[in-house]
Each structure stands twice: as C-alpha cells, then as structure tokens.
C-alpha cells in the first residue's frame, strides 16, 4: 500500500505543475467571456442577446478548429520525450501555418452569418446587431487559433505556467478594453456591441503575440522553424487532430441542440438550462486542464519508451479528475439554491419558475460531474496515446445515439420535459466516460506490450536532426 501511495505521489508531482496552470488558464478564458457579457449587458437585453449568440457562434466554430490544432501537444510531447526538441519546434511551426490557413475560411464564414441568419427568419434588427459583433470579433480568429498552437507547445515543454500568466493578465486588460471601446472612454468613439467584439479580437491577437515572443526570445531547446518534412507533419497533425475536433463538435453540438430543444419548453426552462450549463462548464474547466496535462504526460512517457510510466500517468490523471469532480458534485448537491442565487434573484417572483426548474437540473448535473470529469481526462489520455478516431466514434454513440436520443424520448414522448432532456445528457456522459475509460485501459495494455510505437515514422522528416 505504501509503495502504491508513493508511486501515486510521484506521478502527482509530475502532473500537477502542468495541470494547475492549464486549469487556471481555462478558468481565465471563461472569466473573459463573463466580462464581455456583463459589459454588454449595460447596453440592454437586445445587445446582450446579440452578443451572446454571436459569441456562441464564434467560439463554437473557433474552438472546434482550435481543437484540431491541439494535436500539436501530444506530437510535440512525444518528440520531447524522445529528446527530439527540434522536431517539437517544427511541429509547432507547422501548426501555426495550419492556423493561418484555417483562419481564412472561418473569417469568410463569420462575414456572411448575418445574411444567413436573416435568411432563416431572424428579425432584421437582431441579425444586424449580431453582424456588427461578428464583423469585429472575426479578426481575432488568427490569434485565437495561433494561441491554441503555442499553448500546446508550451504545455508539451512543461511551461504551462506562461499560458496561465498571459491569460490572467488578459482578463483585466479585456475588461478595460471593453469599457473603453463599448462606451467610448479615453477619447475613443462609443462602438457599442462592436466594441466588445474588437476588444476580444485585440486581446486574442495580443495573447498569441506575447506567447510567440516568449518562445522566440527563450526557445528552451524548441526553436520554431519549418523543416523539409512540413507536409508529413501537416498529415500527422490533421490525422490526429481532425478526430479531436470531431469529439469537441459532437459534445458541444449535443449541448447546443439540447438548448434549442429546451427553448421549445418555454423561457423559464431555457433560462434554467443556461444557468446550469454555465455553472457546470465552470466546474468542467478543472478536469479539462487535467486532461490537457494528461495528454502531455502520457505522450512524454511513450516518447521516452516508458509505457508502464505512461499507464501510471493515465490512471493517476483519471483518479485526480474523478476526485476533483466529486468535490464539485458535493457542492452542487449541498447548495443548489445558493448556486441559483449567483445568477438570479431567487426571491423575485419573476424568477420563481426558472429556479423551480434549475434546482432539479442542478441535482442531475451533480450526478454526472464525476462522469464528465472522467470522460474529459480519458479523452486527454487517449490523445497522448495518439488514439483519437475510435474515441470520436465512441463519443458519437454516447452523446447522440444514447444521450440525445434518450433525452428527447424522455422529454417529449414520455413527457418529462426539461428534466428528461438533462437525464439524457447524464446518460450520454456516463456512457462516454465508461467507453473511453475502457479504451484507455486497452491502449495502456497495448503500449506495455509494445504495440504502440514511441515515435511515429511520419513525424521523422528525412534529414531532420534529433536536436
């Protein structure tokens, strides 16, 4: 028992310095979104709705594409684990090229979304406001995607603290820029909702430039430069990253579609859903950071030809994610009304119906916290093993074949309404958590038997120095 505890402690000391800054960075990202909502809220409900929908569209598209580029993390970590630091820099440089290329069609899509929304029946004034917001924030796309690549490289090289520092600094800077650009301070014209879009775009661009400057000035054995094997690296990044983006699209898609269905049940149900989703997302940022760290730890050990240590890293990360979310579950079960009070005045009769729906939804959210944490960490572990296609298929089965279909059946044919939709989400998350955990076990056994190669041939460009 003492030896097991000692082994657990050793891995925990390796995992936490990566996981803690990444979790803090994820929370800081959410804080910026909250700041935008609070600032735009002073312009009125119409502006808040437009910025909320516009921001949701922007981040859904952006996060899906950025997730593809996070394949840089396991690829670079494997290279670093095998002491091929120059290769890690070339992988990141190739990721930046892909980020710039991917930014072009995303900007083009955001440019026409106003017309698409008007074409499907949105009120012209609302569509125009959303268009004003998107016309500004779209210019942050290159920085947003590049930041994901640079964050992946820094995590792989055990310098995730820099990412945390940049994001923690960005939160007050974003608030100040919002204040100046929305309302017209410091001699600037008041831009209204567009000011919030410009603020986000500027901050995201500055964040990526700061990380790039750090990497250029302090290369730390991973200088970013393109090599002769760029096309092979593009194939590797897309081959590993596209399924990662697919998993993110499947998960965000099921929650977004559930929100659309919730709107059919009335304003109170939709408001309760948004309240609970927001709080659950806040809790999710911590196991997401653990999963991102687990990707790096597993990939480093596989790259160093230490599959037993990779298995240990996987299981310790899973245990840590489950433990953190058990605490979150307990907090939700103990104080659902206190959580509601963070968002709305629960004593106001206007909010009575919303709170009545939100409380049972929070209790269900408490039940699936552990499953949500485990699936997030398991997905991160599997990326470290370069296993993303099968997890994407498992996620499709769990989220849509079981979760969404089950939630729809419970909510509408069986008449359980909002609670039915959330029981479907819980069932889907539990299914994905179980399936991905079993997949982790299978990959760990395969690695220990030597069935997983330490460094894929495709990531060893001809003539590339080991660096």
C-alpha positions in Angstrom: 0.0 0.0 0.0 2.8 2.4 0.9 4.6 1.7 -2.4 1.3 2.4 -4.3 0.9 5.7 -2.5 4.5 6.6 -3.2 4.1 5.9 -6.9 0.8 7.9 -7.0 2.6 10.8 -5.2 5.5 10.8 -7.7 3.1 11.0 -10.7 1.0 13.6 -9.0 4.1 15.8 -8.6 4.8 15.5 -12.3 1.1 16.1 -13.3 0.1 19.0 -11.1 2.7 21.6 -12.4 1.2 21.1 -15.9 -2.5 20.6 -14.9 -2.9 23.5 -12.4 -1.7 26.3 -14.8 -3.8 24.9 -17.6 -6.9 24.7 -15.4 -6.3 28.2 -14.2 -5.9 29.3 -17.9 -9.2 27.6 -18.8 -11.0 29.4 -15.9 -9.5 32.7 -17.0 -10.9 32.2 -20.5 -14.3 31.8 -19.0 -13.8 34.9 -17.0 -13.2 36.9 -20.1 -16.5 35.6 -21.6 -18.3 36.6 -18.4 -16.7 40.1 -18.5 -17.9 40.5 -22.1 -21.5 39.5 -21.0 -21.5 41.9 -18.0 -20.2 44.9 -20.0 -22.6 44.4 -23.0 -25.5 43.8 -20.6 -25.4 47.5 -19.8 -26.4 48.2 -23.4 -29.7 46.3 -22.8 -31.3 42.9 -23.4 -31.2 43.1 -27.2 -27.5 43.8 -27.2 -26.8 41.0 -24.7 -28.8 38.5 -26.8 -26.9 39.5 -30.0 -23.5 39.3 -28.3 -24.4 36.1 -26.6 -25.5 34.4 -29.8 -22.7 35.9 -31.9 -20.1 35.0 -29.3 -21.5 31.5 -29.1 -21.2 31.0 -32.9 -17.7 32.5 -32.9 -16.4 30.3 -30.1 -18.2 27.1 -31.3 -16.5 27.4 -34.7 -13.2 28.6 -33.3 -12.9 26.0 -30.5 -13.7 23.2 -32.9 -10.9 24.3 -35.3 -8.5 25.1 -32.4 -9.1 21.6 -31.1 -7.8 20.2 -34.3 -4.6 22.1 -33.8 -4.2 20.9 -30.2 -2.8 17.7 -31.8 0.5 19.7 -31.6 0.6 18.9 -27.9 0.9 15.1 -28.0 3.1 15.1 -31.1 5.5 17.7 -29.6 5.4 15.9 -26.2 6.4 12.6 -27.8 9.2 14.3 -29.7 10.4 16.0 -26.5 10.2 12.7 -24.6 12.4 11.1 -27.3 14.8 14.1 -26.9 13.9 15.4 -30.4 13.4 19.1 -29.3 14.0 20.5 -32.8 11.3 18.2 -34.1 8.9 19.6 -31.5 9.6 23.1 -32.7 9.0 22.1 -36.3 5.7 20.5 -35.3 4.6 23.8 -33.6 5.7 25.9 -36.6 3.7 23.6 -38.9 0.7 24.1 -36.6 1.0 27.8 -37.0 0.9 27.5 -40.7 -2.3 25.5 -40.4 -3.7 28.1 -38.1 -3.2 30.8 -40.6 -4.7 28.8 -43.4 -7.7 27.7 -41.4 -8.4 31.3 -40.3 -9.3 32.4 -43.9 -12.4 30.3 -44.4 -13.6 30.9 -40.8 -13.4 34.7 -41.3 -15.2 34.3 -44.6 -18.0 32.3 -42.8 -18.3 34.8 -40.0 -18.6 37.5 -42.6 -21.8 36.0 -44.1 -23.5 34.7 -41.0 -25.6 37.9 -40.7 -27.2 37.2 -44.1 -27.7 33.5 -43.3 -29.5 34.4 -40.0 -31.7 36.9 -41.8 -32.4 34.3 -44.5 -33.7 31.7 -41.9 -36.1 34.2 -40.4 -34.2 36.3 -37.8 -35.6 39.7 -37.1 -33.6 42.1 -39.3 -32.5 44.4 -36.4 -31.2 41.4 -34.3 -29.4 39.9 -37.3 -27.8 43.3 -38.0 -26.6 43.6 -34.4 -25.1 40.1 -34.5 -23.4 41.0 -37.8 -21.9 44.1 -36.2 -20.4 42.0 -33.4 -19.1 39.3 -35.8 -17.6 41.8 -38.2 -15.4 43.0 -35.3 -14.6 39.7 -33.5 -13.8 37.8 -36.7 -10.4 39.5 -36.9 -9.4 37.7 -33.7 -9.5 34.3 -35.4 -5.9 34.1 -36.5 -4.7 35.0 -33.0 -7.2 32.6 -31.4 -6.0 29.7 -33.4 -2.4 30.5 -33.1 -2.7 30.8 -29.3 -4.0 27.2 -29.2 -0.9 26.0 -31.1 1.5 28.0 -28.9 -0.3 26.9 -25.7 0.1 23.3 -26.9 3.8 23.6 -27.4 4.3 25.3 -24.0 2.3 22.6 -22.3 4.4 19.9 -24.1 7.6 21.6 -22.9 6.3 21.9 -19.3 6.0 25.7 -19.4 2.2 25.9 -19.0 2.6 28.5 -16.3 3.4 31.1 -19.0 0.0 30.4 -20.5 -1.7 30.9 -17.2 0.2 34.2 -16.6 -0.8 35.5 -20.0 -4.5 34.7 -19.6 -4.7 36.0 -16.0 -3.2 39.3 -17.3 -5.7 39.3 -20.3 -8.8 39.2 -18.0 -8.4 42.8 -16.6 -7.0 44.0 -19.9 -10.1 42.7 -21.7 -12.3 44.4 -19.1 -10.6 47.7 -19.6 -10.8 47.5 -23.4 -14.4 46.6 -23.2 -15.1 49.6 -21.1 -13.2 51.9 -23.4 -14.5 50.6 -26.7 -18.1 49.9 -25.8 -18.8 53.2 -24.0 -16.2 55.5 -25.6 -13.7 56.4 -23.0 -10.1 57.7 -23.3 -11.2 59.8 -26.3 -12.4 56.8 -28.3 -15.8 56.8 -30.0 -18.5 54.6 -28.4 -18.7 51.5 -30.6 -21.5 49.6 -28.6 -21.7 45.9 -29.2 -19.0 46.1 -31.8 -16.6 47.4 -29.2 -16.8 44.2 -27.3 -16.0 42.3 -30.5 -13.0 44.5 -31.2 -11.8 44.1 -27.6 -11.9 40.3 -27.8 -10.2 40.3 -31.2 -7.4 42.6 -29.9 -6.8 40.7 -26.7 -6.6 37.3 -28.5 -4.2 38.7 -31.0 -2.0 40.2 -28.3 -2.0 37.0 -26.3 -0.7 35.0 -29.2 1.9 37.6 -30.0 3.1 37.5 -26.3 3.5 33.7 -26.4 5.3 33.9 -29.7 7.7 36.5 -28.4 8.4 34.4 -25.3 9.1 31.3 -27.5 11.3 33.3 -29.8 13.3 35.0 -27.1 13.6 32.0 -24.8 13.4 29.0 -27.2 14.2 26.4 -24.5 15.6 23.8 -27.0 12.4 24.0 -29.1 13.1 26.7 -31.7 10.1 27.1 -34.0 11.1 26.8 -37.7 9.7 25.0 -40.7 11.6 21.9 -41.9 11.7 19.9 -45.0 9.2 17.5 -43.6 6.4 20.1 -43.3 3.9 18.2 -45.5 4.4 15.0 -43.4 3.8 17.0 -40.3 0.7 18.5 -41.7 -0.6 15.0 -42.4 0.2 14.0 -38.8 -1.4 17.0 -37.2 -4.6 16.6 -39.3 -4.7 12.9 -38.9 -4.6 13.2 -35.1 -6.4 16.5 -34.8 -9.5 16.1 -37.0 -11.0 13.4 -34.8 -10.2 15.6 -31.7 -12.2 18.4 -33.4 -14.9 15.9 -34.1 -15.2 14.9 -30.5 -15.5 18.6 -29.5 -18.1 19.2 -32.2 -20.1 16.2 -31.0 -20.1 17.2 -27.4 -20.7 20.9 -27.9 -23.3 20.1 -30.5 -25.3 17.9 -28.2 -25.4 20.6 -25.5 -26.3 23.3 -28.1 -29.0 21.2 -29.6 -30.4 20.4 -26.2 -30.5 24.1 -25.5 -32.5 24.6 -28.7 -35.0 21.9 -27.7 -35.2 23.5 -24.2 -36.4 26.7 -25.8 -39.5 24.7 -27.0 -40.4 24.2 -23.4 -40.6 27.9 -22.6 -38.5 30.8 -21.4 -38.1 29.6 -17.8 -36.8 26.2 -19.0 -34.3 27.8 -21.4 -33.1 30.2 -18.7 -32.7 27.4 -16.2 -30.8 25.4 -18.7 -28.4 28.3 -19.4 -27.8 28.8 -15.7 -26.9 25.2 -15.0 -24.8 24.8 -18.2 -22.8 27.9 -17.2 -22.1 26.6 -13.7 -21.3 23.0 -15.0 -19.0 24.5 -17.6 -17.1 26.4 -14.9 -16.6 23.1 -12.9 -15.6 21.4 -16.2 -12.6 23.7 -16.7 -10.6 21.9 -14.0 -10.8 18.3 -15.3 -10.3 19.8 -18.8 -6.9 21.1 -17.6 -6.1 17.8 -16.1 -6.9 16.1 -19.4 -4.7 18.5 -21.3 -1.9 17.8 -18.8 -2.5 14.0 -19.1 -2.0 14.3 -22.9 1.4 15.7 -22.3 2.4 13.3 -19.5 1.3 10.2 -21.5 2.9 11.3 -24.7 6.2 12.2 -23.0 6.5 8.8 -21.4 5.6 7.0 -24.7 8.1 9.1 -26.5 10.7 8.1 -23.9 9.8 4.4 -24.3 8.4 4.1 -20.8 4.9 2.6 -21.4 4.5 1.5 -17.8 5.0 5.1 -16.6 2.6 6.2 -19.3 0.0 3.9 -17.8 0.6 5.2 -14.4 0.2 8.8 -15.6 -3.1 7.8 -17.3 -4.6 6.2 -14.2 -3.4 9.0 -11.8 -4.9 11.6 -14.0 -8.2 9.7 -14.2 -8.3 9.4 -10.4 -7.5 13.1 -9.9 -10.2 14.1 -12.4 -12.8 11.9 -10.6 -11.8 13.3 -7.2 -12.0 16.9 -8.2 -15.4 16.4 -9.7 -16.6 14.5 -6.7 -16.0 17.7 -4.7 -17.9 19.7 -7.3 -20.8 17.2 -7.2 -21.0 17.5 -3.4 -21.0 21.3 -3.6 -23.9 21.2 -6.1 -26.0 18.8 -4.0 -25.4 20.7 -0.8 -26.2 24.2 -2.1 -28.3 24.3 -5.3 -30.2 27.4 -4.2 -27.0 29.2 -3.4 -25.8 28.5 -6.9 -29.0 29.8 -8.4 -28.6 33.0 -6.3 -25.3 33.6 -8.1 -27.2 34.2 -11.3 -30.7 35.4 -10.4 -32.6 36.9 -7.5 -34.3 33.8 -6.2 -36.7 35.9 -4.1 -38.1 37.7 -7.1 -41.4 36.1 -8.1 -40.5 36.7 -11.7 -37.7 34.1 -11.4 -39.8 31.5 -9.4 -40.4 29.2 -12.4 -36.8 29.4 -13.6 -35.5 28.4 -10.1 -38.0 25.6 -9.8 -36.6 24.1 -13.0 -33.0 24.9 -12.3 -32.8 23.1 -8.9 -33.6 19.6 -10.2 -31.4 20.2 -13.2 -28.5 21.1 -10.8 -29.1 17.9 -8.9 -28.8 15.9 -12.1 -25.7 17.9 -13.0 -24.3 16.9 -9.7 -24.8 13.3 -10.5 -22.9 13.5 -13.8 -20.0 15.6 -12.6 -17.7 12.6 -12.0 -18.6 11.1 -15.4 -18.0 14.4 -17.1 -14.6 14.8 -15.4 -13.6 11.2 -16.2 -14.5 11.4 -19.9 -12.6 14.7 -20.2 -9.4 13.2 -18.7 -9.8 9.9 -20.6 -10.1 11.8 -23.9 -6.9 13.7 -23.0 -5.1 10.4 -22.1 -6.1 8.8 -25.4 -4.6 11.8 -27.3 -1.4 11.1 -25.6 -1.6 7.6 -27.0 -2.4 9.0 -30.5 -5.8 7.4 -30.3 -8.5 9.8 -31.5 -10.5 8.2 -34.2 -12.1 5.4 -32.1 -12.8 7.8 -29.2 -14.7 10.1 -31.7 -16.9 7.1 -32.8 -17.5 6.2 -29.1 -18.4 9.8 -28.4 -20.9 9.8 -31.3 -22.6 6.7 -29.9 -22.7 8.0 -26.3 -23.6 11.7 -26.9 -26.0 11.3 -29.8 -27.1 7.6 -30.1 -27.8 7.3 -26.3 -27.7 10.8 -24.7 -29.5 13.0 -27.2 -31.9 10.3 -28.4 -32.7 9.2 -24.8 -33.2 12.8 -23.6 -35.5 13.6 -26.5 -37.6 10.5 -25.7 -37.8 11.3 -22.0 -38.6 15.0 -22.6 -41.2 14.8 -25.3 -42.9 11.4 -26.0 -42.7 10.5 -22.3 -43.5 14.0 -21.1 -40.6 14.6 -18.6 -39.7 18.0 -20.1 -36.5 19.8 -19.1 -35.6 17.1 -16.5 -35.9 14.4 -19.2 -33.5 16.3 -21.5 -31.0 16.5 -18.7 -31.3 12.9 -17.8 -30.4 12.2 -21.4 -27.3 14.3 -21.1 -26.3 12.5 -17.9 -26.8 9.1 -19.5 -24.8 10.2 -22.6 -21.9 11.5 -20.4 -21.9 8.3 -18.3 -21.8 6.1 -21.4 -18.9 8.1 -22.9 -17.0 8.0 -19.6 -17.3 4.2 -19.4 -16.4 3.6 -23.0 -13.4 6.0 -23.0 -12.1 4.6 -19.7 -12.2 1.1 -21.2 -10.4 2.4 -24.2 -7.7 3.9 -22.0 -7.2 0.5 -20.4 -6.9 -1.2 -23.8 -4.4 1.4 -25.1 -2.3 1.2 -21.9 -2.1 -2.6 -22.2 -1.2 -2.3 -25.9 1.6 0.2 -25.1 3.0 -2.0 -22.4 3.1 -5.0 -24.9 4.9 -2.8 -27.4 2.0 -2.4 -29.8 2.3 1.5 -29.8 5.4 2.9 -31.4 7.2 5.6 -29.4 7.7 7.9 -32.3 5.6 7.5 -35.5 7.7 7.3 -38.7 5.6 10.0 -40.3 6.9 12.5 -37.7 10.5 11.9 -38.5 11.2 14.0 -41.6 14.1 12.9 -43.7 17.3 14.6 -42.7 15.9 16.2 -39.6 18.4 16.4 -36.8 17.5 14.9 -33.5 18.1 18.3 -31.9 
